[in-house]
Amino acid sequence: MSALTKIPRDKERTWFVLTVMTIGILLLIFDSVYDHGWVSAAWWGYGLSAVFLVYALIRKDRLLIHFFVFAVTAGFAELLADKWLVDFTKTLIYPRPEPMLLSSPAYMPFSWTVVLMEVGYIGWLIAKRWGLVIATIGLCVLGAMLVPLYETWAIHAKWWYYVDTPMFWIVPKYVILAEGLLMLSVPYLLMKTENSNTIKVILFGIVEGVVMFVACVIAFYILGKQ
C-alpha cells in the first residue's frame, strides 16, 4: 500500500491544493523579480493547471475533476470581461506580441483556472465546516486581500499593467473590488458542482464567467473612472 493511500482522501487533497498554492505564490514572487514577461505567465498558467488535472486524474478524484472543469470553463468565459476591460475601458494593457485569444493572452483562461482551483477550494472547505454564508463572506474578503499581492507581482513580472484609472499603489482600485465581488458566487457554485453531471458543471462555470463580467462592470463604474 502506498503512502498516499494511507492518508484520508480529504486531508490528502487539501495538502495537495495548499502545496500547489504555495508553489504558485513562490513562482509569482520569483517571476516578479526576474520579469520574464508573458512567457513566465504562460508557464505558470499552463503548468499549474496541468498539475491540478494530472493529480485529479491519477487519483481519480471526482471532486477535483469537477472543480477543474468548472474553473477552466469560467476561465474561458472570463475572456469577455477581459475584452471589455481592454477594448472598452482601455485601462488593461497586455504586452505584445504574444499568443492571444480575443483581447487576452492565450494563457489567461488557465491562469484563472489555477486561481479558482486554489481560492475556490479554500471557500469550499470553509463552506463545509462553517456554512455557505461564512464561506461567501470569507472568500470575498480573501479575494480582495490577495489581489493587491497577486497583481503587484504580475505587474512587476511584466505580465500586464493598467493605465488611466485610480490606483492603490500600482493596482487599480476597481480591480480589487471586482475580485472581491466575483468571489461571492464561487462557494455556492462549487457546492453545486460537487454532485452534478458534467453538463451542469460546465453551465456553472459559464455562470461564474458572467458573474466575473458583471463584477468588473460594477467595480469599474464605482471605482475605475478618473
Protein Blocks (a to p, Z undefined) as FASTA:
>chain_A
ZZklmpcfklmmmmmmmmmmmmmmmmmmmmmmnonojmlmmmmmmmmmmmmmmmmmmnop
aklmmmmmmmmmmmmmmmmmmmmmmmmnomaccddddddehjbcfklmmmmmmmmmmmmm
mmmmmmmmnojklmmmmmmmmmmmmmmmmmmmmmmnomaccehiacehjacfklmmmmmm
mmmmmmmmmmmmmmmcfklmmmmmmmmmmmmmmmmmmmmmmmmpZZ
